[in-house]
Amino acid sequence: MTIPPATMHRAAPLDACPKNMTYGPCGGVNPDGSCEAHPDPCVFLQRELPIRWPDAATTPVPAPTAAATEVADILARRALVMTGFPARPMVADDVSRVAEVLAPHTDAALSGDAATSRTQFPPSYRGHLMTAAGMRAWIGVNARDRNRVALEGELAALRHAGVAGVHCVTGDHTETGDRPDAAPVFDLEATTILPRARAHGLLPSFAESPAAPPHRLRGPRVAEKQRAGGRLCLTQYCGGVDEVAAFIERCRGAGATAPVLPGVPVIVDDDGAALLASFHAALLPPGYAERLRTARDMRSEGIRLAIEYGSALLEIPGVAGVVVAGGARRGDEIAYARVLATIARELGGGA
């Protein structure tokens, strides 16, 4: 495995960015332009954006994993329906139980790192467990918890585990989660993890937050992440159908061709609503919260809303699929997996 030359250097981070980022801004910019980690303005909002990814020589990459090839085949013929993977952290037996529920109805399952910075199995071990349980695993890796040496080891292990894809994110700062005692690393960031994932023959996705400032430059930022090696864009919840369509137009206008998979929020109880409220730059569709709040049966209404919204998203030109996810109440993980499976099936997943 050869890492492309452009990824070997340590680019100078922007002074005062608490995540040591060079290719910001991240998705944690608050509506007033302040940083997620402290009340000061995001330092990138004073820069000429987007920050350009340097051109680099094309480096051959290994053949994709079998699961990645299957995902590419699905994308070539229909929308891809991805779900979250609500297994309890650090409970290996949960993986097979959740996989049994989800595998028949979803095309891939995303297991990432929650904004609360919770402790859980390393990405490669989660990928191994999920793949062994029959899931196409899409595993999140972040720059918050590991330096580049450890991340490159995780990417090599994810390749060996045969995962379908890897979701590359910078990560929420530890100051915003439930582990402020942990020192943040941020040796790399999402943009600089992407070419490393590609060098391992992995199918890398990246996140974007269309509702976070600066809104008009989020599309060009997608184009730069694609140039760095990203192959799919998974969005944070960003409002109604019109907002998603406008974001895709900005992406295409900037030259980005990466498939876009908007998020479909699945809220079936008060705990899930509280978790979603903690996400930076997450914006529910108009009327979503009110319908949930006034519903006699929040779980049934949450399922109806997700199917309704997901179906509308799939009608938008340029939407290549959806990511159906949210948060499960502790102890309710299997029931929540059944909810995700129901929604995914109705949106065409697993077919």
N, C-alpha and C positions, 0 to 999 in steps of 0.2 A: 504494500500500500504506500503510495507516494502522496504526500500532502502538497497541493498546489503552492507554488512559490509565494503567491500573494497572501497566503495565510500564515507564512512562517514568521513574518515580522510582527513585532508588537507595536501597533499603531498608537500614536500618542492620544490618550483620552482627553476629553474636554475638561479643562480645569473646573472643579467644583461640582461635577456630576457625581452624585453619591454611588452610582453604579460603574464609574470609570468608563463610561461609554464613549465611543468615537462616532458610531453611526446612529445616533439618536434622532429624534426623541423616542423614548419608549412609550408603551401604552398606559403608563401610570400618570400622565399629565392630567391634573384635575381641570374641571371646566373653567376655573379662573386663571389657568396657566401655571399654577403652583406645582411643585414636585410632590410625588407620592410620599417621599421620605422626610420632607421638612417643608415649612410654609413658604420658602423662597420660590421665586419664579423658576421654571425649568430653564436651564442655561442654554438649551438648544433653540429656544424661541427667539434668541437674539442673534442667531446665525443664519447664513444663507442656506436654505434647505431645498432639496434633500442633500444629505451628505453622500457624495458619489463613491461608489465602489470602484476600486482601480481595475483597469483591464488587466487580464492575466492570460498567459498561454493556456490553451486547452489541454487538460491532462486526462488521459484515458482513465476510466473508472471500471471497477469490476462489474460483471453482470449482476442484475438485480436479484434479490431473493425471490423464491417462488411466490411468496405472499404478495410482494410488491408487484410482480408481474400480473397477478390476479387483480389487484386493485387497478392497475393501468388498463387492463382489459375491460373492467366494469366501467371506468370513466370513458372509454372509447365508445360504449354503446348505450349508457344511460347515466342518470344521476347517481352519485355515490352517497350512501346513507351511513354516516358514522355516528356512533353513540359514545357517551362516557362509559366508564367501567367502575361501578360503585362498590368495589370490594373494600372491606375494612383494611386499613393499613396494618401491615405486619401480621396478617392472618392468612397464611398460605392456602389453607383449605377453602377459604372464601373464593379463591380464584376459579376453581373448577365449578363451584356452585353458581357463580355469576355467569361464567362462560356457558354453562348448560342452558341458561335462560336466554342469553343474548345471541349466541352463535347462529341459530337458525334464521334470525330476523335482521341482523345488522351486517354490513359489509366489512366493517372494521371497528375496533373499540379503542378509544383514546384513554390512556392512563397517564395523566400528567401530575404535576406538583401543584397542590392547592395553594391559593393565595395566603393561607394561614401558616405556610412553611412547616407543615406537619412532618414528623419523622415517619419514613416508610422504607420499604425495601428499595435497594438501588435500582435504577432503570433497567439494567440488563437482566437482573434476576426477575423483575416483574415481567419483562419481555419473554424470558424463558418459561415462566409459569403459565402465562397466557397462551403462548404458542403451543405448549404441551397440552393445554386444555382444549385446543381446537379453535382458538380465536385468531383472527388476523389482528395482531397487536400493533397499535400505533402508540409509541412510547415517547413521553415528554422528557427532554433533558434541559436543564437550566444552568446558567453560568453563575448563579448565586452560591451554589453549594460545593463546587469542585473547580480546581484549576484546570488548565488546558491539558496537562498530562493525564489527570484522572478522567477528564471528559473523553479524550481520545481512546483511553482504555475501555470506557463504557461503550463508545461507538463500535469498537472492534468486537466487543462481546455481544452487542445488539445484532450485529451482522451475523455472528456465529449462531445466535438464537433463532435467526430466520424471521425477524419481525417484518411486518409489512411496511412500516414507515417510522420516522422519528420526527417529533415535533420540537423544533429548536427555539427556545425562548431565553431572553436575558434573565427573567425571573423577578418576582416581587422582592423588594428590599426586606431584610429580616426585621427592620424596625416596624413594618406594617403587619407582621404576623404574630403567631403565638410563641415564637422562639427568638425574642430579641437578645437572648444570651448568646446566640450563635453569630460568629463573625462572618459577614458577607465576603465572598471571594471576588467575583466579577473580574476574573482574569481575562475572560472572553466575553462576548455578548452574542445575541441571536445571530446577527449578520455574520460574525466570524466563526460561529459553529457550523453554519450551513455548508461551506465548502469542505469542511472536514467530514461531515456526514456523507456528502457526495463522493469524496475520495474513498470511502469504505463501500461504495456501491449501494448505499441506503437511499431510500426515497424520502427526502426531507421536506417537511412543511414548516411554515412560520406563521406567527400571529400578527394581526393588525387590529387596531382599535379605531374604527372610522369615526367614532363619536368623541375622540380625544383631540384636543388642540395639538397642532394646527390642522383643522379638518381638510382643507383643500390640498394639503401636501401629503396626506396619508396615501393617496394613490401613487404618486411618484416614489414614495418610500417602498411600496410594494415592488415597483419596477427595479429598484436598487437591490432589494433582497433576492429577487429573481436572478439578477446578474451575478449575485454572490453564490448562487447554487440552489436557491429555494425552488421547489416544484409545485407546491400547493399553498394557498393562503387560507387560513382558518381565521374567521373574524370573531371579535368580541361582539356581544349583543349590541346592536347599533340603531334600534328604532324600528320603524315600519318598513314596508316594502319600498316606498319611495326613497327612503334614506339608503337602503341597500343598493337599489338601482343606481342612485347617484354616485355612490362609492365605486361601483364597478365601472361606471363611465369614466370616473377620474383615473382609475387604474388603466383602462384601455387607452385613454388619452395620453397617458405617460409612457405608453409602449409596453405595459405589462400584459403578458398573455397567460400567466399562471392561472390554473383553475381556482375559482373562489368558492369556498364552502362557508356560508354564513352560519352563525350559531342560532339554534332554536332553544330558547329557555324552557326548561321543564320544572315547574314549581307545583308541588302537590301538598305542601304543608308549610306552616309558619317557619320552621327551621330552614327549609330550602329558600324561602323568601328572604330571610335574614342573611343567608350565605351569599345570595346573588347581590344583595344590597351592599355587601362588602367589596365587590369587584370594582376595580377602578374603571371608569369610562364605560360602564355597562348601561345601556339604555333600552328599556323595554318598549315594545310596540305600543302605540296609543291605545288606551283602554284596557290593556292587559292587566295591570295591577287592580283596577277597579272591578273587573269581572271576577278576578280571583277573590278579592276581599268580600264581595257580596254574594259569592256562591254558597249554596247550601252544602254542597259536597265539593270541597276544594280539589280533591284528588281527581274526580271525574272531570271537573272544569279545566284543571291543568292539562289533562290529556287532550280534551277537545281543543283547547287553545293552541297547544303545540302542533297538533295535526293540521289545524286550520292555517296557522302561520307558516308552518313548514311547506304545506302545499302551495301557498301563495308565493313563497320564496322560489320554489322550483319552477315557477312560471316566468321568472325574470330572465331575460336573455343574458347569458354569461354566467349564471349560477350553475356550477357543475355538481352541486350536491349540498348537503347540510350536515351540521354536527349537532346532534340531539343530546343535550346534557344539562346538568344542573347540580343539585346537591341532595343527598339522601340524609334523612334523619338517622342518627345513630341507632343501630338495631333494626333499621328498616331497609337495609341495603338490598336484600333479595326482592322484597316487594317493589322497591324502586327500580330494580333491574327489569322486573316484569312490565312496569310502566314504560320504560325506555324501549323494550322489545315491542310492545303494542304500537307505540308511535312509529318506530322504525318500520315495522311491517306495513302499516297504513301508508307510509311514504314511499314504499317500494323497495325497501332494503331486503337483502337476503334472497331476492328472486333469482 
